[in-house]
Amino acid sequence: MGVTEPESTDVTPASAFRLQGADVVLEAFPDETIAVHLGTGRYYSLDLMGAETLELLVSGRDVGAVVEYLAARYRAAPDDVEPAVTDFVRRLLDEGLVTHAPGAETGAAIAAPLPTDISFRAPTLAVYSDMEDLLLLDPIHDVDDTGWPVRADAVGTESAESRDV
């Protein structure tokens, strides 16, 4: 696992995305979703709108389909939803949480949403770096094939059989 350089922030309606791989871990709670980037040590809080948007994005749908879905669900104008979603995707790209997914099923519509009386708000991503050093030092995210923690300097040099358990 390592730090991935931010990639192009070009976002079009036909752009599709996926999570940045094993370095990004998500955990959903009733009122927010927490994302941790194990390669940078940063962690993030996504509000409900951000969590829903991210979930739709990484399901293989393109940005245009996500905008249409959110506009229908929240009874908002697509022209209001599109810039908010595009800005959110650029932030996700800048933070290394998602990456472009060329070849994803772009153009596929999402099943019609159940409309809600909640108003659309721009999805938010709060960034926290106060625990970067601790998260990067935590050996628990460097594990061998059996799931046991391995020091970063020992990755690839020690096997489960050579340890006293």
N, C-alpha and C positions, 0 to 999 in steps of 0.2 A: 504494500500500500504506500502510495506516495502522493505528494501534492501534484495535482493536475493543473496545468496552465489553463487560464480562462480561454475559451475558444471564441470564435466569432459570435457577436451578439446580433447577427442578422436574424430577424424574426419576421416571417411573412405568414399570411393565412395558411399556406401549404406546409409550413414548418412542423415537424413532429419531433418529439423529445422522449428521452428515457432517463431514469436515474443514472447518476454517474458511476454506478457499479457498487462494488462491495464497500467502498469508502463511505458511502452514504447510508445511514440507518434512520428509519422513520418509526415513530411510536405515536399512535393516535390516542388522545384522551377526549373526554366529552366536550370540552370547550376549546381545545387547541390541538395541534399536532407539533411534536418536537422532532426536529431533524438534527442529526449529528454528522459532521464530516470528519471522519476519523483521520483523514490525511492532513487536515489543517488544525484540528482541535477546536474548531468553532462549532457552536450549536445555535439552533434557530428555533423561533416560535412562529408558527403559521396560525393565523386566526382561522375561523371556520371557512370563510370565503377563500382564503389562501390554500387551505387543506383540500377543499373541493376542487379548486382549479388545478392544483398539482396532481391530484388523483386522476382527473380527466386527462391531463397532459401526458402522464406516463402510462396511460392505458393504451397508447398507440394512436390516439386521435390527433389530428392536426389542429393548429391554433384556430383556424376558421370554424371547425366543428365545435370546439370548446366555446368560442365566442357565441355561436348560435345557440348552443345549449344553455349557457348562463343567461343570455338575453331572454330566452323563452321562460326559463325557470323563475327569474326575478322580475319578469315583465319590464325589462329595460330596453332601451334602444341599442341595437348592435353598435352604433357609432359611439355610444358612451362606454360600452363594455370593451370594445376592441383595444383602445389605447391603454386601459387599465390592465388588461391581460398581457398585452405586449410588454409593457413596462415591468410587470411581475416576472415574466419569462426572462427578460434581460437581467433582472436581479438574480434569478436562479442560476443563469449561465455565469454571471460575474462571480458568484460565490462557489461555482463548481459543483452545484447540487444536481444539475441536469446536463445532458449533452445532446447534441443533435442526433436524431435517429433516422438516417437516410434509409429509405426502403420500407419505412413503416406504412401501415395501411392508411395513407392520407386520403382524404375525400370521403371516408366512411362516416356516415351520420351516426349520431348517438341517439339511442331511443328517446322519444319525447319525454321531457321531464314533467314531474308534477309541479305545476306552478305554486308559488308560495307568496304570501303577503309581505314577506321580508323584502326590503329594498336592496338593490344591488349596491355594494360598496367595493371599492378597489381592494383586491386581495393584499394582505400585508405579510411581510417577512421581517421579523425582528432578528437582528444579528447580535450574538453574544460572543465575546472573545476573552472574558474574564477567567475561563478555565482552560484556555488553550494548552498551557504547559502541563497541567494535570492530565488532560485527555491524551496528549501526545506521549506522556510518560507511562500511562496506564498500559501494562502489558496484556491486559485481557483481550484486546482486539488483535493481538498477534498470537494466533493459536496454531498448533500443529494439526495434522490430519485427524487426531483423536479428540480435538477440542481443548487440549491442555494449553495454558498460557506458555508462551516462549518469549524470552527477552529478544528485543529487536536485533541485538548484535549476534544472537544465536540462531536466528531464523535460517533454516536450511542446513544447519550444521549438527543438529541434535535430533534424535528420534525418540519416540515414546519408549522404545525398548531399552535405551541407554540411561534412562532416569530411574532412580529409586523411587518407587511409589509407595 
